[in-house]
Amino acid sequence: MKKKPYKIRLSKLYKKWYILLPVAAVLTALIFMVCSISFVRETEYKFLDSRFRLDPVPQKADTNIVIIAIDDYSLDFFSENGISWPWPRSFYGYAVDYFTSAGARSIIFDMQFYEPDIDREETYAEETDGMFAKAIENNGNVYLGTQLLLDSTYIHPELTKFSIPLEEKKLYKYNGVRAPIDPFIQAARSIGIINSSPDGDGVIRRVSMLYRLNEDFFTQMAFCVWLNQQDENGKIEISDRNIKINEIEIPVDKNGKYLLNWYGIEPFTTYPFRAVIASASAVASGNEPILPLETFKDKHIVIGATAAGLMDLKTNPYSKVMPGLEIWATALSNYLNRDFIRVVPDGMNFLITFLVIFLILFSVTNLKPKKATFFVLLILFLIAVMNFILWKNNRILLNFTMQFIGFIISYLLVNILSYFLEGKSKREIRKIFTRYLHTDVISQLEDDPDQIQLGGEEIDATVLYTDIYNFTTLSESKKPKELVEDLNKYFEKLVGMVFNNSGLLDKYTGDGIMALFGAPISRPDHAILACKSAFAHKKYCEDLMRKEKLTPDEKLHLQTRIGINSGLLVAGNIGSERRMDYTAIGDTVNLAARLEGVNKIYKTNIIMSESTYNHIKDIFLCRELDSLRVKGKTKPTRIFELIAEYNGKAIPDWIEEYKKALEMYRNGNWQEAGNIFLELSKQPFEDTASKIMLARCKYLLEIPPAKWDGILTLEVK
């Protein structure tokens, strides 16, 4: 018995905001750690890919970047003309010369020329390499792809001229390089590192910006091209979140990797390499080229393989088969236009997730289920919308996985806690009240069990008692089975009227019931609801009286009398350890039971106390019957009969006459009062209460009391 109060306190305590705050903080910290697991990180990568696919922006790709594709059609074209792969380096020289004539801004080779060309029947390697080197030198803005290796290799001493001054010690150290051959190193504007490694799921999402080769530092291909267009005096500043050059900040992660802002599927203008060679030949012959020189003026030309057989295919969020050169085209476009993805710091993600978790915990524990469900779904919707809008409008990247896991974990946890801490209470409520209350009221109690105190509390409520006139006599002519069947039908109708007015069926009293209004859920209109139930029964009986033939259970309704009283009472679980029921006790209950019996005296059907009348006098038309003192009580009470719903019309004359007669009766003017009661006893009124009062006046005239206070004292219960 000592543990129960503790459980009740705990079921309330865990709903407090000052308890939920630290719980939300702990959950957020745990989820923050979970999000560092590789599987969870890859889940967030998939959400990032979904953002790209939902909002492609090919129109934002820089139109000054052009791709020259060594595609399958180009390979087939030259193969049909007797030139197989690999092509002579002179081909690239023709292309570079053509772009030089066109006034291209830069030429980027996503290719590795780390070995000399091969000798052919018509050309020698030295000749073709020389032609290509000469073209590179003449252009002055050619960038050649270079790959760094883990194993040690020969490093051309001239490579250091392409390095940048840095003191960064955190970068991974490479020991070898696959660099262009000497003639090309001598002629190129710079080299660009083309190492690229996918995330764990094989998708290219980010590229390193800087690389370390022994003690020298080199730049990634696209960054190299962009950097060479900046002020030569610009100093590179590196932090955990960005690389800063001339007040321009390029965001990177803690590993120095740049998150690519992909534009869509094939966002850049692409021309086949064969069209470039054909155009170069046409210009050299004085003919009109397929691709006019103006096509490439001030363009950044990215040259690389797109043919499937050349094995330079990658995967990005839009496509499983993407030419590798699109990595550098996309990165360069990002740098030129500052199309950067802004990754929200961990601290902000932590704060947002904490807020989501706290709101979920608070709404589920403090709102009613329907409102809580709506609010929870609203939070989920807002999370998704906020993430997408920030992405779409500003390319701001929130950690959706962290927020979503926080949403799921907090929702599951709080519901599990509610089940264990409140589930027992709800099951107890349904078990106790399922026989006594309308299902809608039970649902309200389950939604908010704190509305009631099963242990007992003093409340302001209304009690309604019923009984059947002469039931003992009626039952003598019935077989037990028939009697029970009739009573069941009778109670089904009567209890339905109580339930329809939010009443609680406290108990069956043989041939009657005791009902409570304003319990177990407290409400100010308890007296009105009780009188509505009584009046519903009164109207039902009036309909029955118009019927020619009545069933046995319908006859019982016509014999029903009702007593109603309002006031303070004690309600709660009362009984023993073996059996306990929710009920009410107190003087208010006792008086209601007595008033039901008082109907016998006045031959009426519905009598209420003065306390009930004061609650409902503006809703229902009543008449004061008398003042009486019940057995065991010294304080008298005025009693009233429920007549009809109050419609705002004038009170009927016969009620005014009864009131006048009652006042004379109380003042001891029994003769004058009797005369009025006599008139009300006749047609068309035939008022039964007036007949009783008339008889009482005659008795008082014959045997006047020694002391008269106008109050009837009941000697029996």
TORNUGU-495767 format. One record per residue (C-alpha): x, y, z. Coordinates in steps of 0.05 Angstrom, whole numbers, padded with zeros to 5 digits, always signed. Last residue first. Example, Ala and Ser with C-alpha at 12.3 -4.5 7.8 and 13.67 -1.06 7.14 Angstrom:
! residues 2
+00273-00021+00143 +00246-00090+00156 
! end
This chain:
! residues 717
-00726+00136+00122 -00781+00143+00174 -00802+00198+00222 -00804+00252+00169 -00813+00322+00196 -00856+00368+00154 -00838+00442+00163 -00887+00500+00172 -00857+00519+00239 -00918+00503+00284 -00916+00491+00358 -00972+00459+00397 -00998+00427+00334 -01071+00437+00312 -01112+00374+00310 -01174+00385+00268 -01147+00443+00228 -01081+00408+00221 -01115+00346+00194 -01155+00386+00143 -01091+00421+00121 -01055+00354+00112 -01112+00327+00069 -01107+00388+00025 -01032+00381+00020 -01040+00309-00005 -01093+00330-00056 -01049+00388-00078 -00991+00339-00090 -01037+00297-00135 -01055+00356-00180 -01121+00342-00215 -01111+00405-00256 -01172+00407-00301 -01205+00383-00259 -01203+00383-00184 -01144+00379-00137 -01121+00449-00154 -01187+00476-00129 -01180+00438-00063 -01108+00461-00054 -01134+00533-00059 -01187+00522-00006 -01138+00484+00037 -01090+00544+00038 -01146+00589+00063 -01164+00539+00117 -01093+00522+00135 -01072+00594+00148 -01014+00570+00192 -00961+00614+00159 -00931+00553+00125 -00998+00534+00095 -01010+00606+00071 -00942+00604+00035 -00959+00536+00005 -01026+00563-00020 -00992+00620-00055 -00942+00574-00087 -00997+00526-00109 -01033+00585-00141 -00970+00607-00178 -00961+00536-00203 -01034+00535-00226 -01024+00601-00263 -00969+00574-00307 -00902+00611-00302 -00895+00661-00359 -00856+00639-00419 -00780+00635-00422 -00780+00563-00447 -00761+00528-00382 -00761+00453-00393 -00817+00420-00355 -00844+00402-00287 -00788+00380-00240 -00815+00380-00169 -00780+00419-00115 -00760+00406-00042 -00740+00456+00011 -00693+00429+00062 -00696+00428+00139 -00636+00425+00186 -00647+00379+00244 -00628+00315+00209 -00635+00242+00232 -00700+00231+00195 -00712+00282+00140 -00736+00352+00155 -00785+00379+00104 -00803+00441+00065 -00856+00434+00011 -00871+00425-00063 -00834+00483-00096 -00849+00483-00169 -00801+00472-00225 -00790+00498-00296 -00722+00478-00321 -00661+00516-00348 -00659+00580-00306 -00676+00541-00242 -00622+00489-00256 -00566+00502-00205 -00610+00532-00150 -00657+00473-00158 -00602+00424-00143 -00587+00457-00076 -00662+00463-00062 -00670+00388-00066 -00701+00350-00124 -00765+00310-00132 -00786+00273-00195 -00845+00224-00198 -00900+00253-00154 -00952+00220-00109 -00935+00272-00055 -00917+00223+00000 -00890+00168-00045 -00846+00218-00080 -00811+00226-00013 -00776+00159-00026 -00733+00189-00082 -00720+00247-00035 -00691+00200+00017 -00642+00170-00033 -00619+00239-00054 -00612+00258+00019 -00565+00199+00032 -00520+00216-00027 -00512+00288-00005 -00500+00265+00067 -00439+00225+00046 -00416+00168+00002 -00397+00159-00070 -00376+00098-00110 -00318+00066-00149 -00315-00007-00131 -00268-00052-00092 -00268-00126-00082 -00216-00172-00052 -00175-00116-00020 -00239-00088+00010 -00286-00033-00012 -00286+00039-00035 -00251+00067-00096 -00269+00140-00098 -00321+00193-00087 -00334+00235-00024 -00393+00282-00028 -00406+00357-00032 -00472+00380-00060 -00530+00364-00106 -00593+00323-00095 -00641+00286-00141 -00696+00236-00126 -00733+00197-00180 -00796+00155-00182 -00812+00100-00232 -00881+00069-00239 -00891+00091-00311 -00823+00062-00327 -00844-00005-00299 -00903-00007-00347 -00853-00002-00405 -00817-00064-00379 -00883-00103-00379 -00900-00082-00450 -00952-00028-00460 -01016-00026-00501 -01055+00035-00523 -00996+00082-00525 -01005+00155-00505 -00981+00140-00435 -00916+00115-00465 -00901+00182-00496 -00910+00216-00429 -00863+00164-00398 -00809+00180-00449 -00817+00254-00433 -00807+00241-00359 -00747+00197-00373 -00714+00252-00413 -00732+00299-00356 -00694+00256-00307 -00633+00252-00352 -00636+00327-00365 -00642+00338-00290 -00578+00300-00277 -00543+00338-00333 -00565+00405-00305 -00540+00386-00235 -00471+00365-00262 -00462+00430-00302 -00397+00451-00267 -00356+00390-00287 -00311+00343-00248 -00295+00278-00284 -00308+00218-00238 -00358+00246-00225 -00398+00309-00242 -00462+00269-00247 -00471+00207-00205 -00524+00153-00213 -00557+00107-00163 -00604+00056-00194 -00670+00022-00178 -00705-00045-00175 -00650-00078-00134 -00605-00019-00119 -00561-00020-00181 -00497+00018-00172 -00456+00080-00189 -00479+00089-00261 -00439+00150-00280 -00473+00206-00318 -00449+00238-00382 -00519+00257-00405 -00526+00200-00455 -00501+00153-00401 -00559+00170-00355 -00611+00163-00410 -00580+00096-00429 -00585+00074-00357 -00661+00081-00360 -00669+00045-00426 -00623-00013-00409 -00651-00014-00339 -00722-00029-00362 -00699-00082-00412 -00659-00116-00357 -00716-00110-00307 -00765-00144-00355 -00716-00201-00367 -00703-00209-00293 -00778-00212-00278 -00791-00262-00333 -00736-00308-00306 -00761-00302-00235 -00834-00317-00254 -00878-00257-00246 -00942-00245-00206 -00905-00229-00142 -00860-00180-00178 -00913-00127-00186 -00930-00128-00112 -00857-00121-00093 -00847-00066-00145 -00901-00024-00113 -00873+00041-00141 -00805+00032-00176 -00741+00066-00151 -00692+00117-00177 -00635+00156-00145 -00596+00214-00176 -00535+00245-00143 -00504+00311-00163 -00432+00332-00155 -00383+00376-00117 -00322+00334-00100 -00286+00307-00040 -00232+00258-00060 -00219+00183-00059 -00161+00136-00076 -00185+00133-00148 -00168+00206-00155 -00194+00231-00221 -00173+00279-00275 -00102+00253-00272 -00123+00196-00317 -00122+00243-00377 -00133+00208-00443 -00159+00146-00407 -00210+00188-00371 -00233+00220-00435 -00239+00151-00467 -00282+00129-00409 -00327+00188-00421 -00336+00169-00494 -00350+00096-00473 -00409+00118-00431 -00398+00103-00358 -00414+00051-00305 -00397-00017-00332 -00333+00004-00366 -00315+00046-00305 -00271+00001-00262 -00237-00041-00316 -00229+00020-00361 -00198+00060-00304 -00153+00003-00283 -00128-00005-00354 -00113+00069-00356 -00075+00068-00290 -00036+00007-00312 -00019+00041-00377 +00005+00104-00342 +00075+00088-00320 +00089+00026-00362 +00052+00049-00424 +00073+00122-00416 +00146+00100-00412 +00139+00059-00475 +00104+00117-00509 +00159+00165-00487 +00214+00119-00512 +00182+00105-00580 +00171+00179-00595 +00240+00199-00569 +00274+00145-00611 +00236+00161-00675 +00244+00237-00672 +00316+00234-00651 +00330+00185-00707 +00297+00234-00755 +00336+00294-00729 +00402+00258-00733 +00386+00230-00802 +00366+00300-00827 +00435+00329-00812 +00423+00399-00840 +00453+00420-00906 +00443+00492-00929 +00440+00495-01005 +00407+00563-00998 +00338+00559-01029 +00330+00484-01042 +00370+00460-00983 +00339+00506-00932 +00271+00489-00961 +00284+00414-00959 +00309+00410-00887 +00253+00456-00862 +00200+00417-00899 +00224+00350-00872 +00230+00375-00801 +00164+00413-00806 +00127+00350-00829 +00157+00309-00772 +00137+00364-00722 +00067+00366-00751 +00061+00291-00744 +00079+00297-00671 +00030+00355-00661 -00027+00316-00693 -00012+00255-00651 -00008+00297-00588 -00074+00331-00604 -00108+00263-00613 -00073+00233-00552 -00087+00291-00504 -00027+00334-00492 +00024+00333-00435 +00064+00269-00443 +00062+00262-00519 +00072+00337-00530 +00130+00344-00480 +00170+00284-00505 +00161+00303-00578 +00178+00376-00564 +00240+00356-00525 +00264+00309-00580 +00255+00361-00635 +00290+00415-00593 +00349+00369-00578 +00354+00352-00652 +00357+00426-00669 +00410+00439-00616 +00454+00381-00636 +00449+00400-00709 +00470+00471-00689 +00529+00445-00650 +00550+00398-00706 +00557+00456-00754 +00508+00463-00812 +00540+00444-00878 +00537+00502-00927 +00539+00473-00997 +00579+00520-01041 +00558+00549-01108 +00612+00602-01104 +00604+00616-01179 +00676+00602-01200 +00688+00552-01144 +00625+00511-01156 +00636+00512-01231 +00706+00486-01220 +00680+00430-01175 +00628+00410-01226 +00677+00408-01285 +00727+00371-01241 +00678+00317-01221 +00648+00316-01291 +00716+00290-01316 +00702+00223-01282 +00648+00206-01333 +00585+00185-01296 +00553+00116-01293 +00513+00104-01229 +00477+00170-01241 +00446+00227-01202 +00479+00221-01134 +00547+00207-01167 +00580+00144-01192 +00644+00141-01232 +00667+00121-01301 +00739+00127-01326 +00743+00055-01351 +00765+00070-01423 +00715+00018-01449 +00655+00057-01426 +00674+00118-01468 +00672+00183-01428 +00746+00199-01430 +00773+00268-01415 +00780+00340-01437 +00754+00398-01396 +00755+00464-01434 +00745+00528-01393 +00714+00577-01441 +00736+00647-01458 +00722+00634-01532 +00704+00561-01544 +00643+00566-01589 +00672+00628-01623 +00720+00582-01660 +00662+00552-01698 +00649+00478-01686 +00637+00441-01751 +00693+00483-01781 +00685+00523-01846 +00745+00510-01892 +00814+00541-01896 +00849+00474-01893 +00876+00487-01823 +00807+00511-01801 +00775+00447-01829 +00828+00403-01795 +00814+00437-01728 +00739+00428-01738 +00748+00354-01753 +00792+00346-01692 +00741+00382-01648 +00683+00342-01677 +00722+00277-01664 +00730+00297-01591 +00655+00296-01581 +00623+00360-01554 +00590+00369-01485 +00553+00428-01455 +00551+00419-01380 +00491+00396-01338 +00498+00322-01357 +00451+00296-01303 +00442+00346-01246 +00478+00404-01214 +00523+00370-01163 +00548+00413-01105 +00611+00375-01087 +00629+00370-01013 +00703+00392-01006 +00749+00349-00965 +00798+00379-00915 +00790+00322-00865 +00751+00366-00817 +00702+00382-00872 +00711+00436-00924 +00676+00502-00940 +00710+00548-00991 +00718+00617-00961 +00735+00676-01006 +00768+00732-00967 +00828+00729-01014 +00836+00654-01004 +00804+00617-00945 +00798+00542-00938 +00741+00523-00893 +00714+00486-00832 +00773+00459-00794 +00816+00517-00815 +00865+00531-00872 +00889+00599-00897 +00916+00604-00968 +00950+00670-00981 +00932+00712-01041 +00992+00746-01073 +00980+00712-01139 +00911+00744-01141 +00863+00690-01165 +00860+00657-01233 +00913+00605-01214 +00870+00585-01155 +00811+00567-01200 +00853+00521-01244 +00887+00489-01183 +00820+00481-01147 +00793+00443-01207 +00853+00396-01208 +00865+00385-01134 +00923+00424-01106 +00994+00405-01088 +01036+00408-01024 +01110+00389-01018 +01144+00352-00960 +01131+00281-00985 +01074+00291-01032 +01018+00325-00992 +00950+00338-01023 +00901+00395-01020 +00828+00403-01038 +00804+00332-01026 +00741+00311-01063 +00670+00300-01040 +00607+00263-01061 +00632+00207-01106 +00587+00147-01092 +00615+00077-01078 +00575+00063-01015 +00634+00075-00969 +00647+00144-00999 +00683+00150-01065 +00757+00166-01075 +00784+00216-01124 +00857+00228-01143 +00860+00279-01200 +00916+00323-01174 +00925+00383-01219 +00989+00401-01257 +01007+00471-01277 +01015+00519-01335 +01044+00461-01375 +01106+00465-01420 +01162+00437-01376 +01117+00385-01345 +01095+00364-01415 +01166+00355-01440 +01185+00316-01376 +01130+00263-01377 +01066+00275-01340 +01063+00252-01267 +01046+00186-01233 +01068+00203-01163 +01097+00169-01101 +01103+00178-01026 +01035+00207-01007 +01027+00239-00938 +00957+00249-00910 +00946+00322-00892 +00950+00342-00819 +01018+00377-00824 +00996+00440-00860 +01055+00488-00866 +01037+00510-00936 +01072+00542-00996 +01043+00515-01061 +01072+00462-01107 +01075+00470-01182 +01149+00489-01183 +01162+00426-01141 +01144+00383-01200 +01210+00402-01235 +01248+00351-01193 +01211+00293-01225 +01191+00245-01170 +01213+00172-01180 +01167+00127-01142 +01150+00110-01070 +01085+00073-01058 +01022+00109-01035 +01010+00141-01103 +00990+00211-01127 +00957+00220-01194 +00970+00278-01241 +00924+00309-01292 +00951+00364-01337 +00931+00437-01337 +00940+00478-01401 +00939+00554-01396 +01001+00575-01435 +00973+00560-01503 +01039+00559-01541 +01071+00515-01488 +01016+00464-01491 +01018+00463-01568 +01094+00453-01566 +01086+00396-01517 +01035+00362-01562 +01079+00368-01623 +01139+00343-01584 +01100+00283-01559 +01081+00267-01630 +01153+00273-01656 +01186+00236-01598 +01136+00180-01605 +01151+00169-01679 +01101+00174-01735 +01076+00138-01797 +01090+00066-01776 +01077+00082-01704 +01122+00093-01644 +01086+00097-01577 +01075+00161-01537 +01119+00173-01476 +01091+00152-01408 +01060+00193-01352 +01009+00228-01397 +00951+00220-01349 +00882+00246-01369 +00832+00294-01341 +00864+00346-01386 +00842+00417-01370 +00848+00472-01421 +00840+00544-01397 +00811+00610-01420 +00798+00588-01492 +00816+00641-01544 +00791+00603-01605 +00861+00599-01635 +00886+00569-01571 +00828+00520-01572 +00849+00497-01642 +00921+00492-01621 +00900+00449-01562 +00859+00403-01607 +00915+00395-01657 +00964+00380-01600 +00915+00329-01572 +00916+00294-01638 +00992+00299-01641 +00993+00254-01580 +00977+00196-01626 +00913+00160-01607 +00912+00103-01558 +00869+00075-01588 +00866+00058-01662 +00874+00103-01722 +00855+00067-01787 +00798+00112-01808 +00746+00064-01780 +00784+00067-01714 +00781+00143-01716 +00705+00143-01720 +00696+00085-01672 +00736+00119-01617 +00700+00185-01629 +00632+00150-01626 +00652+00114-01562 +00668+00179-01527 +00731+00220-01517 +00688+00277-01492 +00705+00351-01495 +00668+00384-01437 +00654+00458-01436 +00655+00505-01376 +00634+00576-01392 +00561+00557-01383 +00572+00551-01308 +00521+00501-01280 +00463+00538-01248 +00413+00516-01301 +00427+00443-01285 +00394+00454-01217 +00368+00386-01194 +00322+00389-01133 +00291+00323-01114 +00351+00284-01140 +00401+00326-01102 +00361+00322-01038 +00355+00247-01046 +00431+00242-01052 +00437+00279-00985 +00387+00230-00954 +00430+00173-00980 +00492+00205-00949 +00454+00210-00883 +00444+00134-00886 +00518+00127-00900 +00534+00164-00836 +00487+00117-00798 +00524+00056-00825 +00592+00087-00810 +00575+00101-00737 +00585+00174-00720 +00510+00184-00718 +00506+00140-00657 +00548+00190-00618 +00500+00247-00634 +00442+00200-00618 +00470+00189-00548 +00481+00264-00537 +00410+00279-00562 +00381+00227-00515 +00419+00256-00456 +00395+00327-00473 +00323+00305-00482 +00324+00271-00414 +00355+00333-00384 +00297+00376-00412 +00242+00325-00398 +00251+00329-00322 +00246+00406-00321 +00187+00401-00368 +00147+00358-00321 +00116+00295-00351 +00162+00247-00315 +00136+00273-00248 +00063+00256-00261 +00071+00181-00269 +00125+00183-00216 +00078+00215-00165 +00025+00161-00178 +00076+00107-00172 +00101+00134-00105 +00029+00139-00080 +00021+00064-00096 +00084+00039-00062 +00059+00046+00010 +00000+00000+00000 
! end
